């Protein structure tokens, strides 16, 4: 009986210990995290800069310590950093509260049509207004003389662009290329329907086929984070610029992008991946009409409710960005998220540089006209290379350590590389850093 009581007591103590550690982790993440996320702006307000930086590091160290003591970093815990699910932005939007909340009455947005006078007839006027305001405030894209086409994320807009740019009476499918490492979904999206209009033709660097082609330029690039320009240097090509990551938290805003067709998405700019809203800035009216027609045939428009929510979020982002410090409207989303990304990259580089098994790309700094300072690129994904000769497949190697990533083969390169999401929740990112350090030790 005494033995049973002892076991029962030990089990109760273990459960209590786990519960307390979990509670403390949550408190550090959602309350203490305010020092490392909500008030990170204070780093640049004089003498408290070093103190706040140390507080942010202390938060990360506390999370690492607690995750170890609570058993969360045991073999049963799988860290999924394959997807780029931008959940790290949750805390900022939680703090904004009612400022980004909208109420949609049951009778509102019932019609298919939003703006029959607009070329894109399902585009909400308020979303168009806020898209123009945001680009003007950030300075990352030319909007004058451009038509906005809204899509269910930039994925739908990518397919709409291929449809619009491919000749309908061509003797052969239009070749679609992008320089490797390219976004892993380009090949599958292009070839999914086995269209007679276009097909995937691979790496733009080695493309030599005669005839017209579409080159997709992703800048900053997904997965490696570098600024990109067109690679195929001959006539007959049409460029589509995917600028999903051309925002101040990821890369210096050097000048407004001025291209014929550019793609943006709410998920990368604000973190609202579930809203499923993207937009294209299109110079040619006929191309914009054809893209609109594709979306009409594909989904008969885009959710008006989602557009209204996205418009409200973009409005708040623009309002807070007018004053890069704190104001009555709240702290600047871009400045706060910039410092959060900088903190994460600093911690990751420290973990990688603590051994010789892995390496990361080096980026040249540039002047960011939005933040009015020189900044380092800090991509939403880390392009990690396994340097150990004994490791042939980095994705499989890390999977053996319960870290899920996306391997280089998906991006048109070798298996020594993996793409790792940098925008997951604090607890998962902290566990990843701890596990990476453990592997190297």
N, C-alpha and C positions, 0 to 999 in steps of 0.2 A: 504494500500500500504506500509506504514511504517513497519507494522507488517511483511508483506511478505519479505521486504528487510532485516529486522532484522533476520528472520528465514534463509533467503538465505545466509546472512553474517555469521551466526553461523555455518551453514552447511559447508560453505567454510573454515572457521577457523578450524572446526573439521577435515575436509579432509586434510588441510594443516598440522595440528598437527600430524595426523597419518602418513602422508608422511614423515615428518621430523623425527619422531621417528623411522620409518622403515629404513630411510636412515642412521640414527645414529647407529641402531642395526647392519646393514650391515657393517658399517665402523668399529664398535668395533669388529665384528666377523672376518672380512677379513683383516683389517689393524691393529687394536689394538691387535687382536689375535696373531699377529706376536710376540708380547712381551711374550705372554703366551704359544705359541706353537713353532714358528720358532726359537726363541732365548732363549728357556727355558734352553738350554745347558749352558747359561751364569750363571745360578744359582751356578754352581760349578767352577767358575773362581774367587774366592777370595771374596773381600768385597761386591760385588754387589749381592751376593746370596740372602740376605734378601730383598733387593730392588726389585729384579725381582720376588720373591715370592709374595710380596705385589702387584706388578703390575698384576700378574696372578689372584690374589684374587679380585683386583679392577675390572678387566675385567668381572669376573663372577658377581660381585655385580652390575655393570653397566647393564649387560644383564638382571638381575632379576628386577632391578628398571625400566628399559625401557619397559620390557615386561608387567609390571603391568600398567604403565602409558599409553601404547599404546593400551591396551585392549586385548593383545594377550593371556593373561591368564584368559580370561573370559570363560563362560560356553560353548561357541561355539568352543573353541580350544581343539581338542583331541590330546593327546600325545601318539604316538604309539611306545612303547618300547617292543613290543612282538618279533619282528624280531631282529636278530643280524646284521643289515645292517651297515657295518663299514665305514660310511660316515665321521667320525671324521678325517680320514686320508687325506681327500681331500686337505686340505690346504698345507700339506707337498708336495704332488705330484704336486700341482699347482706351488709351488715355484721352484720345480726341472725343470719345463718347458720342453725345448727341449731335456734335457738329457735322458728322458725316452720316447721320441717320436720316432716311427718307421714309415717308409714309405714302403708300400708293393705294388710293381708294379702289374698291372693286369695279367701278365703272370706268376707271382711267386706262388708257393704252389698249383699248379693246380692238381698235381697227388695225388692219395690216399696215396702213399708211401713216407715216409720220409727217412728211413734208413733201407733198406732191409737186411742189415747184422746184425741188432740189433734184439734181441729176441722180443722186442716190436717194430714192424716194422713201426708204425706211430709216434714214438717218435722223435721229432726234436733233432738232436745232440747238438745244441746250448742250448736247455733247459736242457738236461742232464748235460752238462758242468756246467751251472750256478747253478743247484741244488747241485751238488757236491761241488762247490766253497762255496756256502752259508752255507751248513752244516759244512764244515770245518772251516769257519770263526766264526760261532756262537758256534760250539762245542756241538750241541744238538742231533746229531745222527751219528752213525757209518755208513759209506758208503762203506768201503772196503768189497769186496766180496758180494755186493748187486746188484740186477738188478732193474732198474727203470721202473715202469709201469705208464704211464701217463693216466689220466682219466678226464672226464668232471666234475670236482670237486671231492671231496672225497666221495660224495654220490654214484657216479657210481663205484668208487673203492671199497667201502664197499660191494656193491652187487657183484662185480667181485670177491672179496675175499670169500664171502659165496659160490659162484658158484665153485670156485677153490678148496675149502677146504672140500666140502661135497662129500662123496662117491656117485658115479653115480649108484651103484647097491645096495645101502643100503636097509635094510628091512623096515626102517622107516625114516622119515625126521630127519635131524641133528638138534639138539636143539641149539638155539642161545640165550645166556643170557648176562646180564650186571647188575652190582650192582646198585640198586636204591639209590639215584635218578640218572637215566640214561638219556642219550640224548633222547629227546621226539620223534625223527623220527625213532629210531631203530625199534620199533615194527611195525610201518606202512610200512617202507621200506622192512622189512623182510617178512611180510605177504601179501604185495600188490598183487603179482602174484599167491598166494596160491600154491607155488612151492612144488613139491613132494620131493625136495632135502633137504629143511631146513624149520624150522618154529620157531617163537618166543616163548620162554619158560619162559620169565619173569625175575624176580629178581635173580641175581646170588647168593645172600646171602641165599636164601631159596631153591635153586635148588637141587633136590635129585634124579632125574630120572637117571636110569642106562643107560649105553651106552655112545658113544662119544658125544662131545658137542663142540661148539665154544663159547668162552667167549670174549666179547669185553671190553677191558680195555681203558677207556678214561682218559687221564692224561695230563695236569690238566683237571678235570672233567667238563663237561657241563651237569648240570647247576651250581653246587655249588663251583667249582674252586679248589677242593682239589686234591692233588697228589694221584693217585690210583695205586694199584697193583692187581694182580689176586686174586679172592675171593674163587672160587671153588677149594678146596684142595683135588683133587683126580686125578688118572690117566685117560687117554682117552680124555683129553681136548686139544683143539688147541686155541692159543691166537692170537687175532688181536688187535694191539695197535693203537688206534686213538690218535695221538699226534698233533692234529690241533692247540692246544694252547700252545705247548711247545716252546715258543719264549720269549726273554728277557723282553718284555714289559708286559707280563702276569705273569711270574713266574721265580724264580731263576733257571738258567741253572746249575744244580748240576753236571751232567756228561753226556757224549754222550749216548743216548738211544741205546741199543744193543739188538734188538729183531728180531724174524724171519720175521715178517711182520708188518710194520708201515705205517700209513697213514698221509699225510700232505696235506695242501691246500693253495693256493695263497690267498684266501679270508681272512683267519685269520692271515696269516703272513704279508701281505702287505696292505690289505683292498680292493683289486681289486676283489670283489665278482662277478661282471659282466663278468669278463674274463673267469670264469668257468674252471679253471685248478687246478688239484690236482695231487699228485704223491704218489706212494707207493714204499717203499724200501723193496725188497723181497729177502730173502736169498736163498730159494730153486728155482732153475731154472724151475722145472716142475710146481710149483705153479704159477710162473710168466707167464709161457706159457699159463696156463689155464685162468688166469686173462686177458691176452691179447686176448685170444679166445673169452671170454665173451664180451669184448668191441667190438671186431670185429663183433660178432653176433648182438650186441645191437645197435651200431651206426657206424659200419665200420670205426673205428678209432676216433681220436679226432682232432678238428680244428687245423690245422697247423698255421693259422694266430694267433689264441689265444696263442698258444705255443710260437710263436716268440715274441709276446708282453710280455708275462710272463717272458721269458728269459731276455729281456731287463730290465725289472723292477728288477728282481733278481740280475742282473749284477750291477746295480746302488746301490742296497741295500748292496751288498757285498763290492763294492768299497768304499762306505762311511763308512762301518763298520770296515774297516782296520784301520781307525783312528777315535777313538770314539769322538774326538773333532771336531771342524770345520776345514775344509780343502778346497782346491781349488775344490774338488769334491762335496762339500756340507756337511751339518751337518749329523751326523749319524742318520739314520731313527730309529734304535732301541733305542738309548739313548733319542732322543726327544720324541718318543712315550711312552717310559717308564715313563718319567717325566709327560707327559700329563695324563697317567692313574693314576699315583700317586696323582696328583692334584685332579682328579675327585673322587677317592676313599676317599681322605681326606675330600672333601666337602660333599660327601654322608654320611660318618660316622658322621660328625658334625650335619647334618640334622636329622639323625636317633637318635643320642644320645641326641637330644634336647627334647625328649619325651620318653614315654614308650609304644607306640603303635606298634613299629616295632623293629626288631633286625636283625643283620647281622652276618655271620660266622666270627670267629677269626682265623687268619692264623699265623703259626709259620714262622719267617723269616729264610732265608737260604743264603748261600754264592753263588753268581752268578759268575761263572768263566768267563763269557763273559764280564760283566760290571766291574768285579774285585772289587766287594763290596758286603756287605750284603744287601739283598733286601727283601721286603715284597711281597708275592703273591698279585696280583691285577687283578683278572679275568676280562674277557670281559663281563661277566654277573654278576649281583648282585643277590644272593639267599636270598631274603627278606622274613622274617616271620612276620605275623600279630600276635602280642602277646595279643591283646585285646580279652578277652573271648567273647565279644559280636559279634566279627567278625568270622564267621565260614568259609567263603569263601573269601580269600584275593583277588583273581582275580576279583570277582564280586564287592567287596568293592571298589577296586581302579578304576574299570571301571565306577562306579557311580560317581567318581571324574574325569572322562575323562582321565584316565591313562590306556592304554591297556598293559597288561602283559600276561605271559603264566603261568597258574596255576599248582600247584604241581601234580595234577592227571595225567597230560601229561607225567610226569617224574617218575611215579610209586610210588608216596608218597601222603600225605594228602593235602587238600585244604588250609591249613594255610600258605603254601609257594607259592611264585611266583618268576619267573625268569624275570629279568629286564635288558635290554641291556644297557651297559655302553659305547658303541662305536657309538652312534648317533651324529648328529651335535650339536655344542655348544648351539645353541638357544634352541633346544628341551631338552637337558640335563639340562640347566639352568631353564627352565620352570618347569621341573619335580622336581628339588630341591625346587623351590619356592612352588609348590603345595604340596609337601610332608610336608614341614614345616607348611603350612597353615592347613593341615589336623591335625597335631599333636597339633596345638595351639587351 
